[in-house]
């Protein structure tokens, strides 16, 4: 597994988690995030992106430890 890919997973997870915890308007007003806001509502989208961020961080760490 490429170390670059592991770093990307962890950084994307941290970004997603931080954006959902801080409730950044610019993040949730993005056209891709707006679809989740329409489906789940703002708080539901925040929970979704928090779970997604945690999952990506864990996936990156698990892949990193397999090296």
C-alpha positions, 0 to 999 in steps of 0.5 A, a space after each residue: 500500500 502506498 504511504 501517500 494513499 494512507 496520508 490522503 485517507 487520514 487527512 480527508 477524514 480529519 477534514 471531514 470530521 473537523 468540518 462537521 464538528 465546527 459546522 462550517 457553512 462553506 463546507 455544507 453549502 458545497 453542492 455535493 454536501 447540499 444533497 446530504 443536507 437536503 436528505 438528512 437535514 443539517 444535523 443529520 449531514 453533520 452526523 453523516 460526515 462525522 461518521 465518514 471522517 472517523 471511518 476514513 481515519 480508522 481505515 487509514 490507520 489500519 492500512 498504515 499498520 499493515 505496512 
